[in-house]
Amino acid sequence: MKIRSEVPADRQTIRQLTVRAFADPDSHREPGEAVLLSELYSCDGYLPEYSVVAEINGHLVGHAIATRGWLDGDIPLLGIGPVSVEPGHQRQGVGTALLDEIRNRAAKHGERAIVLLGNPEYYGRFGYGPAIPAGIIPSDPSWGDYFMVLNLSDMPLPKGNFRYAEPFGV
Ligand SMILES: CC(C)(COP(=O)(O)OP(=O)(O)OC[C@H]1O[C@@H](n2cnc3c(N)ncnc32)[C@H](O)[C@@H]1OP(=O)(O)O)[C@@H](O)C(=O)NCCC(=O)NCCS
């Protein structure tokens, strides 16, 4: 498996992959995550170095993106999502490799922390913990322990109200 930065020619394949990863068998509508992804590419919070893909034998099988979010409007953090792995390639370590890559790049660039909204069982294994008890408050506190944070520095986490990049709408 090869992990690399996204290039513009990947966009259409990434979109199709995102649709398949988040497909709802009970609906013919395009998943909201695919729409969100398109909007993230053209928003202020888009950071090309945090859009990464996984390739196996030249085929794109996974994608993850982190964009710029803000704590109290002035402390920059990264917000991960969406993360998509081709259904036929799930549970083979692709998601883990994509998340590791984003974390390593973020740490290298001196980012303070990464937040995400996800299953605590899955993301706990990467060191993410509940963000609200740590003082990072999302716009919707009902997210509870699903709103998670990973501290990338040796310093205590900054506290405040977190807002994702604008297309998230939260
Ligand atoms: C969630 C997702 C990104 C994980 O990627 P993946 O490549 O399948 O995950 P990995 O192979 O790296 O890790 C697999 C492990 O995570 C666990 N896992 C995977 N998805 C999980 C989930 N939604 N909740 C809890 N655990 C999960 C598996 O049980 C497995 O554990 P095991 O190794 O002990 O059996 C992928 O399944 C996916 O694209 N799902 C659909 C879209 C989605 O929900 N994206 C995440 C929200 S943005």
The ligand as an SDF file (V2000), in Angstrom:
LIG
                    3D

 48 50  0  0  0  0  0  0  0  0999 V2000
  -14.2150    3.7610    9.3080 C   0  0  0  0  0  0  0  0  0  0  0  0
  -13.1860    3.4310    8.2030 C   0  0  0  0  0  0  0  0  0  0  0  0
  -12.5510    4.7100    7.6870 C   0  0  0  0  0  0  0  0  0  0  0  0
  -12.0990    2.5360    8.8570 C   0  0  0  0  0  0  0  0  0  0  0  0
  -11.1280    2.2170    7.8750 O   0  0  0  0  0  0  0  0  0  0  0  0
  -10.6020    0.7130    7.7410 P   0  0  0  0  0  0  0  0  0  0  0  0
   -9.5390    0.7090    6.7210 O   0  0  0  0  0  0  0  0  0  0  0  0
  -11.7670   -0.1610    7.5220 O   0  0  0  0  0  0  0  0  0  0  0  0
  -10.0310    0.4910    9.2050 O   0  0  0  0  0  0  0  0  0  0  0  0
   -8.7030   -0.3080    9.6100 P   0  0  0  0  0  0  0  0  0  0  0  0
   -8.5870   -1.5380    8.7920 O   0  0  0  0  0  0  0  0  0  0  0  0
   -7.5450    0.6080    9.6290 O   0  0  0  0  0  0  0  0  0  0  0  0
   -9.0570   -0.6690   11.1110 O   0  0  0  0  0  0  0  0  0  0  0  0
   -9.9300   -1.7340   11.2700 C   0  0  0  0  0  0  0  0  0  0  0  0
  -10.2900   -1.8420   12.7070 C   0  0  0  0  0  0  0  0  0  0  0  0
  -11.1330   -0.7650   13.0400 O   0  0  0  0  0  0  0  0  0  0  0  0
  -12.3840   -1.2510   13.4830 C   0  0  0  0  0  0  0  0  0  0  0  0
  -13.4030   -0.4080   12.8870 N   0  0  0  0  0  0  0  0  0  0  0  0
  -13.5340   -0.0650   11.5880 C   0  0  0  0  0  0  0  0  0  0  0  0
  -14.5860    0.7600   11.4380 N   0  0  0  0  0  0  0  0  0  0  0  0
  -15.1090    0.9420   12.6730 C   0  0  0  0  0  0  0  0  0  0  0  0
  -16.2040    1.6720   13.1800 C   0  0  0  0  0  0  0  0  0  0  0  0
  -16.9930    2.4160   12.3910 N   0  0  0  0  0  0  0  0  0  0  0  0
  -16.4460    1.6040   14.5090 N   0  0  0  0  0  0  0  0  0  0  0  0
  -15.6700    0.8560   15.3160 C   0  0  0  0  0  0  0  0  0  0  0  0
  -14.6170    0.1520   14.8960 N   0  0  0  0  0  0  0  0  0  0  0  0
  -14.3510    0.1800   13.5890 C   0  0  0  0  0  0  0  0  0  0  0  0
  -12.5020   -2.6550   13.0010 C   0  0  0  0  0  0  0  0  0  0  0  0
  -13.2410   -3.4300   13.8900 O   0  0  0  0  0  0  0  0  0  0  0  0
  -11.0750   -3.1100   12.9630 C   0  0  0  0  0  0  0  0  0  0  0  0
  -10.6990   -3.5710   14.2130 O   0  0  0  0  0  0  0  0  0  0  0  0
   -9.8950   -4.9250   14.3600 P   0  0  0  0  0  0  0  0  0  0  0  0
   -8.6120   -4.6970   13.6110 O   0  0  0  0  0  0  0  0  0  0  0  0
   -9.7070   -5.0510   15.8300 O   0  0  0  0  0  0  0  0  0  0  0  0
  -10.7710   -5.9400   13.7290 O   0  0  0  0  0  0  0  0  0  0  0  0
  -13.8080    2.6330    7.0340 C   0  0  0  0  0  0  0  0  0  0  0  0
  -14.3660    1.4530    7.5320 O   0  0  0  0  0  0  0  0  0  0  0  0
  -14.8720    3.4050    6.2450 C   0  0  0  0  0  0  0  0  0  0  0  0
  -14.5740    4.0420    5.2490 O   0  0  0  0  0  0  0  0  0  0  0  0
  -16.1320    3.3150    6.6930 N   0  0  0  0  0  0  0  0  0  0  0  0
  -17.2490    3.9850    6.0110 C   0  0  0  0  0  0  0  0  0  0  0  0
  -17.1650    5.4860    6.1060 C   0  0  0  0  0  0  0  0  0  0  0  0
  -16.9680    5.9620    7.5470 C   0  0  0  0  0  0  0  0  0  0  0  0
  -17.7310    5.6080    8.4380 O   0  0  0  0  0  0  0  0  0  0  0  0
  -15.9360    6.8090    7.7620 N   0  0  0  0  0  0  0  0  0  0  0  0
  -15.5550    7.2790    9.0960 C   0  0  0  0  0  0  0  0  0  0  0  0
  -16.2710    8.4940    9.5260 C   0  0  0  0  0  0  0  0  0  0  0  0
  -15.6350    9.9910    8.7920 S   0  0  0  0  0  0  0  0  0  0  0  0
  1  2  1  0
  2  3  1  0
  2  4  1  0
  2 36  1  0
  4  5  1  0
  5  6  1  0
  6  7  2  0
  6  8  1  0
  6  9  1  0
  9 10  1  0
 10 11  2  0
 10 12  1  0
 10 13  1  0
 13 14  1  0
 14 15  1  0
 15 16  1  0
 15 30  1  0
 16 17  1  0
 17 18  1  0
 17 28  1  0
 18 19  1  0
 18 27  1  0
 19 20  2  0
 20 21  1  0
 21 22  1  0
 21 27  2  0
 22 23  1  0
 22 24  2  0
 24 25  1  0
 25 26  2  0
 26 27  1  0
 28 29  1  0
 28 30  1  0
 30 31  1  0
 31 32  1  0
 32 33  2  0
 32 34  1  0
 32 35  1  0
 36 37  1  0
 36 38  1  0
 38 39  2  0
 38 40  1  0
 40 41  1  0
 41 42  1  0
 42 43  1  0
 43 44  2  0
 43 45  1  0
 45 46  1  0
 46 47  1  0
 47 48  1  0
M  END
$$$$
